[in-house]
Amino acid sequence: MHRVLPLFIAAVLAVLLVMPSGAQPRVPAEVDAWLKQANLGPYAPSKEDWRAVYLAARREGKVTVYTSSSRVPPLKKEFETMFPGVEFEAFQLGTAASIDRLEREQRAGIYNADVIHASGYPAQYHRLFRRHMIFAFVPPELVNVIPREFREPLVAQRLEARGIFYNTKASPDSPIKSWWDLTRPEWRGRLSMVDPMVDASSLDFITQLVGSALPMAKDYERVFGQRLRLTTPNAGYELLKGILANRPRFFRRHGDALPVVGDPNATEPRIGISMVFSQLRDVKDPERGNLQAWAVTQLTPYAGMSYPSLMNIANRAPHPNAAKLLIRYFFGDAKGGQGMAPFLVPGNWPARIDVRPSDDPHWIPYEKINFKIMDPEAIWRVQTEVQDWWIANVR
């Protein structure tokens, strides 16, 4: 096992303790009947006969996935080569749209999706899992290499993160040390941000900032040498108010924001907020514009938010055996191949603890970044309030 893995495992096991726990509410009789027929939920076998699963999947003929990732559709050729006769259909919808579409369809009695592959843990847990719209499935042979917190109550493929990027051409080292630095007047017009009203994970991200009111207040006092005078409900909102006062430029996708933040011709410092850490794979890539950017890894009171990226089987999936194959494929192998390969990049950390980290020079060990792990319950409780506040204050 690679020498950095024990540290990563300890870090993950420590932070994931905040994930929701407990069994799924008792399912209706008709859902239980489908689970029994599909060998899922309490009826999942302790050992899968993968040959039989494949033959059943071939009879089903297809697997449909709703995904947030652009890295999923290109997997079609490899999956269909590995499993001849099973068509791979991927809808790249984004996190919010994947969740919304699956929920809307199932409420209407429409069951198109087999797997939902996206982040948005708070929404998936409360809107889908607790309403019997998705179910966890972990290949039995992988149970010992996937920590419980990645298996229950929802299954995660990997850990992702959001944080702050800066332009390394204009600032070789991070130009900020605290979140409160972003409220200083010199950053007016130099901030870019993924729009929280479009991107579900960015909404989770700013909600986590609001939920960190106490450490944010203490950090303000440390930075400015005086107590924070509130003009909003708490220090988290006050931080967001200060950032908005600097007129950030909003983008619908992080992929649109990165070229602006990492512009190799920039002469003034630039900052990107709610950037996906996996974008580090694009840094200095000639084919992507030789972008000059890096992540802020040390920031007070924390550098960013890490969160599980999920993959679970939809209720009444029309192709349940093919769905099992797809989950197994997404977990990949111990070398990080198959469906894990495009996700084994800097800024992603696989759920499988037996997978060797990437050899990419941009890889940052998880424990080297002072992340705050997502608190799904806290985010769920206040997210509507944060969303309403944001809409009222963005001009």
C-alpha positions as CSV (number, residue, x, y, z in Angstrom):
1,M,0.0,0.0,0.0
2,H,1.3,3.5,-0.9
3,R,3.0,5.2,2.1
4,V,0.7,8.3,2.1
5,L,-2.5,6.2,2.4
6,P,-2.6,5.7,6.2
7,L,-2.6,9.5,6.7
8,F,-5.3,10.0,4.1
9,I,-7.5,7.2,5.7
10,A,-7.2,8.7,9.1
11,A,-8.1,12.2,7.8
12,V,-11.1,10.8,5.9
13,L,-12.4,8.7,8.8
14,A,-12.1,11.6,11.1
15,V,-14.0,14.2,9.0
16,L,-16.7,11.9,7.6
17,L,-18.1,11.3,11.0
18,V,-20.4,14.3,10.4
19,M,-22.2,12.4,7.5
20,P,-25.8,11.6,8.3
21,S,-26.3,8.2,9.9
22,G,-29.2,5.8,10.4
23,A,-31.3,3.5,8.2
24,Q,-33.5,4.6,5.4
25,P,-37.1,5.1,6.5
26,R,-39.3,2.0,6.1
27,V,-40.1,1.6,2.4
28,P,-43.6,1.2,1.0
29,A,-44.6,-2.3,0.1
30,E,-44.3,-1.8,-3.6
31,V,-40.8,-0.4,-3.3
32,D,-39.8,-3.3,-1.1
33,A,-41.1,-5.7,-3.7
34,W,-39.0,-4.0,-6.4
35,L,-35.9,-4.2,-4.1
36,K,-36.5,-7.9,-3.6
37,Q,-36.9,-8.5,-7.3
38,A,-33.7,-6.5,-8.1
39,N,-31.6,-8.0,-5.2
40,L,-31.0,-4.6,-3.7
41,G,-31.3,-3.0,-0.3
42,P,-31.8,-5.6,2.4
43,Y,-32.0,-8.3,-0.3
44,A,-28.6,-7.7,-1.8
45,P,-26.5,-10.9,-1.7
46,S,-23.4,-11.2,0.5
47,K,-21.6,-12.3,-2.7
48,E,-22.4,-11.3,-6.2
49,D,-22.2,-13.7,-9.1
50,W,-20.9,-11.1,-11.6
51,R,-21.3,-13.4,-14.5
52,A,-25.0,-13.8,-13.8
53,V,-25.3,-10.1,-13.2
54,Y,-23.7,-9.4,-16.6
55,L,-26.0,-11.9,-18.4
56,A,-29.0,-10.3,-16.8
57,A,-27.7,-6.8,-17.7
58,R,-27.3,-7.9,-21.3
59,R,-30.9,-9.0,-21.4
60,E,-31.8,-5.5,-20.0
61,G,-29.7,-4.1,-22.8
62,K,-28.9,-0.7,-21.4
63,V,-27.8,1.5,-18.4
64,T,-28.8,5.1,-18.0
65,V,-26.9,7.5,-15.7
66,Y,-27.7,11.1,-14.7
67,T,-24.4,12.7,-13.9
68,S,-22.8,16.1,-13.0
69,S,-19.5,15.3,-14.6
70,S,-18.3,15.9,-18.1
71,R,-15.8,13.0,-17.5
72,V,-18.6,10.4,-17.6
73,P,-19.9,10.4,-21.2
74,P,-16.5,9.6,-22.7
75,L,-16.5,6.4,-20.7
76,K,-19.1,5.0,-23.1
77,K,-16.7,3.2,-25.4
78,E,-14.7,1.4,-22.6
79,F,-17.8,0.4,-20.7
80,E,-19.5,-1.1,-23.8
81,T,-16.3,-2.9,-24.7
82,M,-16.1,-4.4,-21.3
83,F,-19.8,-5.4,-21.3
84,P,-20.9,-6.1,-24.8
85,G,-24.6,-5.8,-25.3
86,V,-25.1,-3.3,-22.6
87,E,-25.6,0.2,-24.0
88,F,-24.1,3.1,-21.9
89,E,-26.3,6.2,-21.9
90,A,-25.1,9.2,-19.9
91,F,-26.9,12.5,-19.4
92,Q,-24.6,15.2,-18.2
93,L,-27.0,17.5,-16.4
94,G,-25.0,19.0,-13.5
95,T,-25.7,18.3,-9.9
96,A,-28.8,20.4,-9.3
97,A,-30.4,19.3,-12.6
98,S,-29.6,15.6,-12.0
99,I,-31.3,15.7,-8.6
100,D,-34.2,17.8,-9.8
101,R,-34.9,15.6,-12.9
102,L,-34.8,12.3,-11.0
103,E,-37.1,13.7,-8.3
104,R,-39.5,15.2,-10.7
105,E,-39.7,12.1,-12.9
106,Q,-40.3,9.7,-9.9
107,R,-43.0,12.0,-8.5
108,A,-44.7,11.7,-11.9
109,G,-44.3,7.9,-11.9
110,I,-41.5,8.0,-14.5
111,Y,-38.5,5.8,-14.0
112,N,-35.8,6.5,-16.6
113,A,-32.6,6.7,-14.6
114,D,-30.6,3.7,-13.3
115,V,-27.9,5.6,-11.5
116,I,-27.4,9.1,-10.3
117,H,-23.7,10.1,-10.2
118,A,-23.4,13.6,-8.6
119,S,-22.5,15.5,-5.5
120,G,-25.1,17.5,-3.5
121,Y,-25.1,15.3,-0.4
122,P,-27.6,17.3,1.6
123,A,-30.2,17.4,-1.2
124,Q,-29.7,13.8,-2.3
125,Y,-30.0,12.6,1.3
126,H,-33.1,14.5,2.2
127,R,-34.9,14.8,-1.1
128,L,-34.1,11.4,-2.6
129,F,-32.8,8.9,-0.1
130,R,-35.2,9.6,2.7
131,R,-38.1,9.5,0.2
132,H,-37.0,6.1,-1.2
133,M,-35.9,7.5,-4.6
134,I,-32.3,6.2,-4.4
135,F,-30.7,3.2,-2.8
136,A,-27.1,2.4,-1.9
137,F,-25.2,-0.5,-3.5
138,V,-21.6,-1.5,-2.8
139,P,-20.1,-4.5,-4.5
140,P,-19.6,-7.0,-1.7
141,E,-16.0,-7.7,-2.5
142,L,-15.1,-4.0,-2.0
143,V,-16.7,-3.6,1.4
144,N,-13.4,-4.0,3.2
145,V,-11.6,-1.3,1.2
146,I,-14.3,1.3,1.3
147,P,-14.8,3.0,4.7
148,R,-18.3,2.8,6.2
149,E,-18.7,6.5,5.9
150,F,-18.4,6.2,2.1
151,R,-20.9,3.3,2.0
152,E,-23.7,4.4,4.4
153,P,-26.2,5.8,4.2
154,L,-25.1,6.8,0.6
155,V,-22.4,5.5,-1.6
156,A,-19.6,7.8,-2.6
157,Q,-17.1,7.2,-5.4
158,R,-14.6,9.8,-4.2
159,L,-14.1,12.9,-2.1
160,E,-14.1,16.3,-3.9
161,A,-13.4,19.8,-2.6
162,R,-14.2,23.4,-3.3
163,G,-12.0,26.3,-2.4
164,I,-10.1,29.4,-3.6
165,F,-7.7,29.6,-6.6
166,Y,-5.3,32.4,-7.4
167,N,-3.4,33.5,-10.4
168,T,0.2,32.4,-10.0
169,K,1.5,34.6,-12.8
170,A,0.5,37.7,-11.0
171,S,1.1,36.2,-7.5
172,P,3.6,33.4,-7.2
173,D,2.4,32.7,-3.6
174,S,-1.1,33.0,-2.3
175,P,-2.1,36.7,-2.0
176,I,-4.5,36.0,0.9
177,K,-4.2,34.4,4.3
178,S,-7.7,34.7,5.6
179,W,-11.2,34.7,4.1
180,W,-11.6,38.2,5.4
181,D,-8.9,39.4,3.0
182,L,-11.4,39.0,0.2
183,T,-13.4,41.9,1.7
184,R,-10.5,44.4,1.4
185,P,-11.0,47.1,-1.2
186,E,-8.0,46.0,-3.3
187,W,-10.0,43.0,-4.5
188,R,-12.8,45.0,-6.0
189,G,-13.3,43.8,-9.6
190,R,-10.7,41.0,-9.2
191,L,-12.9,38.2,-7.9
192,S,-14.6,35.5,-9.9
193,M,-17.1,33.1,-8.5
194,V,-19.2,30.1,-9.5
195,D,-22.8,31.2,-9.2
196,P,-24.4,29.5,-6.2
197,M,-27.9,30.0,-7.8
198,V,-26.8,27.8,-10.7
199,D,-24.3,25.4,-9.2
200,A,-25.6,23.2,-6.3
201,S,-22.2,22.6,-4.7
202,S,-21.4,26.3,-4.7
203,L,-24.7,26.9,-2.8
204,D,-23.5,24.2,-0.3
205,F,-20.2,26.0,-0.2
206,I,-21.6,29.4,0.8
207,T,-24.0,27.8,3.2
208,Q,-21.1,26.1,4.9
209,L,-19.5,29.6,5.3
210,V,-22.7,30.9,7.0
211,G,-22.7,27.8,9.2
212,S,-19.1,28.7,10.3
213,A,-20.1,31.9,12.0
214,L,-18.2,31.5,15.2
215,P,-14.8,30.6,13.7
216,M,-15.4,33.4,11.1
217,A,-16.0,35.9,13.9
218,K,-12.9,34.9,15.8
219,D,-10.8,35.1,12.6
220,Y,-12.1,38.6,11.9
221,E,-11.0,39.7,15.3
222,R,-7.6,38.1,14.7
223,V,-7.2,39.8,11.3
224,F,-8.5,43.3,12.1
225,G,-7.7,43.5,15.8
226,Q,-11.3,44.3,16.7
227,R,-14.6,42.6,17.2
228,L,-16.9,42.3,14.3
229,R,-20.0,44.6,14.3
230,L,-22.8,42.7,12.7
231,T,-25.1,44.3,10.1
232,T,-26.4,40.8,9.1
233,P,-27.5,37.7,11.1
234,N,-24.0,36.4,11.7
235,A,-20.3,36.5,10.7
236,G,-20.8,34.1,7.8
237,Y,-23.3,36.4,6.2
238,E,-21.1,39.4,7.0
239,L,-18.3,37.7,5.1
240,L,-20.5,37.1,2.1
241,K,-21.7,40.7,2.2
242,G,-18.1,41.9,2.1
243,I,-17.3,39.7,-0.8
244,L,-20.4,40.9,-2.7
245,A,-19.4,44.5,-2.1
246,N,-16.3,43.8,-4.2
247,R,-18.5,43.0,-7.2
248,P,-17.4,39.5,-8.1
249,R,-17.9,38.3,-11.6
250,F,-20.2,35.3,-11.7
251,F,-20.0,32.2,-13.9
252,R,-22.4,29.3,-14.5
253,R,-19.6,26.7,-14.5
254,H,-16.2,26.4,-12.8
255,G,-14.8,25.5,-16.2
256,D,-15.7,29.0,-17.4
257,A,-14.2,30.8,-14.4
258,L,-10.8,29.0,-14.4
259,P,-9.6,30.7,-17.7
260,V,-10.3,34.1,-16.2
261,V,-8.7,33.3,-12.9
262,G,-5.7,31.6,-14.4
263,D,-5.2,33.9,-17.4
264,P,-1.4,33.6,-18.2
265,N,-1.4,37.2,-19.4
266,A,-2.8,38.6,-16.1
267,T,-0.8,41.5,-14.6
268,E,-2.9,42.0,-11.5
269,P,-3.7,39.3,-8.8
270,R,-7.0,37.4,-9.4
271,I,-9.0,35.1,-7.2
272,G,-11.6,32.4,-7.9
273,I,-14.1,31.4,-5.3
274,S,-15.9,28.0,-5.0
275,M,-13.4,26.5,-7.5
276,V,-13.3,22.7,-7.8
277,F,-10.0,21.3,-6.7
278,S,-10.0,18.8,-9.5
279,Q,-9.4,21.7,-11.9
280,L,-5.8,21.5,-10.8
281,R,-5.5,18.9,-13.6
282,D,-5.9,21.7,-16.1
283,V,-3.1,23.9,-14.7
284,K,-0.2,24.6,-17.1
285,D,-1.8,22.3,-19.7
286,P,-0.9,23.8,-23.2
287,E,-4.0,22.3,-24.7
288,R,-6.1,24.2,-22.1
289,G,-4.4,27.6,-22.5
290,N,-1.4,27.1,-20.2
291,L,-3.5,28.4,-17.3
292,Q,-1.5,29.8,-14.4
293,A,-3.5,29.0,-11.3
294,W,-3.2,27.2,-8.0
295,A,-5.3,26.4,-5.0
296,V,-5.0,28.1,-1.7
297,T,-4.2,25.2,0.7
298,Q,-3.8,27.1,3.9
299,L,-6.3,29.7,4.9
300,T,-8.0,30.8,8.1
301,P,-10.3,29.6,9.5
302,Y,-10.2,26.9,6.8
303,A,-9.1,26.6,3.1
304,G,-12.2,25.0,1.6
305,M,-14.9,22.4,1.9
306,S,-14.5,18.7,1.1
307,Y,-17.5,16.6,0.3
308,P,-18.4,13.1,-1.0
309,S,-19.3,12.7,-4.6
310,L,-22.1,10.1,-4.8
311,M,-23.2,7.3,-7.0
312,N,-26.4,5.4,-6.1
313,I,-29.1,3.3,-7.8
314,A,-32.5,4.9,-8.6
315,N,-35.7,3.5,-7.3
316,R,-37.3,1.1,-9.8
317,A,-34.3,1.5,-12.1
318,P,-35.4,-0.1,-15.4
319,H,-32.0,-1.9,-15.7
320,P,-31.0,-2.8,-12.1
321,N,-28.3,-5.4,-13.1
322,A,-26.7,-3.0,-15.5
323,A,-26.8,-0.4,-12.7
324,K,-24.8,-2.8,-10.5
325,L,-22.3,-3.2,-13.3
326,L,-21.9,0.5,-13.6
327,I,-21.4,1.1,-9.9
328,R,-18.7,-1.7,-9.9
329,Y,-17.1,-0.1,-13.0
330,F,-17.1,3.4,-11.4
331,F,-15.2,2.1,-8.4
332,G,-12.5,0.9,-10.8
333,D,-9.7,-1.4,-9.8
334,A,-6.8,-1.1,-7.3
335,K,-4.7,0.6,-9.9
336,G,-7.3,3.4,-10.3
337,G,-8.4,2.1,-13.7
338,Q,-11.7,1.7,-15.5
339,G,-14.4,4.2,-14.3
340,M,-12.1,5.6,-11.6
341,A,-9.4,6.6,-14.1
342,P,-10.7,10.0,-15.2
343,F,-11.4,10.9,-11.5
344,L,-8.0,9.9,-10.2
345,V,-6.7,13.4,-10.6
346,P,-5.3,16.1,-8.3
347,G,-8.2,17.4,-6.1
348,N,-10.1,14.1,-6.0
349,W,-9.5,11.4,-3.4
350,P,-10.9,7.9,-4.2
351,A,-13.3,6.2,-1.8
352,R,-11.3,3.0,-2.2
353,I,-8.4,3.1,0.3
354,D,-6.5,0.5,-1.7
355,V,-6.1,2.8,-4.7
356,R,-2.6,4.3,-5.2
357,P,-2.7,8.1,-5.4
358,S,-2.1,9.8,-8.7
359,D,1.5,10.3,-9.8
360,D,0.6,13.7,-11.2
361,P,2.9,16.3,-9.9
362,H,-0.1,18.5,-9.1
363,W,-1.4,15.9,-6.6
364,I,-1.9,17.3,-3.1
365,P,-2.3,14.9,-0.2
366,Y,-5.7,15.4,1.5
367,E,-4.1,16.0,4.9
368,K,-2.0,18.8,3.5
369,I,-5.0,21.1,3.1
370,N,-6.9,22.5,6.1
371,F,-10.3,21.5,4.7
372,K,-13.6,21.7,6.6
373,I,-15.7,18.7,5.8
374,M,-19.3,19.3,4.6
375,D,-21.9,19.1,7.4
376,P,-25.0,17.9,5.4
377,E,-27.4,18.3,8.3
378,A,-26.3,21.9,9.1
379,I,-26.4,22.9,5.4
380,W,-29.9,21.4,4.9
381,R,-31.3,23.3,7.9
382,V,-30.3,26.8,6.8
383,Q,-29.8,26.5,3.0
384,T,-33.2,27.9,2.0
385,E,-32.5,30.9,4.3
386,V,-29.1,31.4,2.8
387,Q,-30.5,31.2,-0.7
388,D,-33.1,33.8,0.0
389,W,-30.5,36.1,1.5
390,W,-28.2,35.7,-1.4
391,I,-31.0,36.5,-4.0
392,A,-31.9,39.6,-2.0
393,N,-28.4,40.9,-1.8
394,V,-26.9,40.2,-5.2
395,R,-27.3,43.2,-7.4
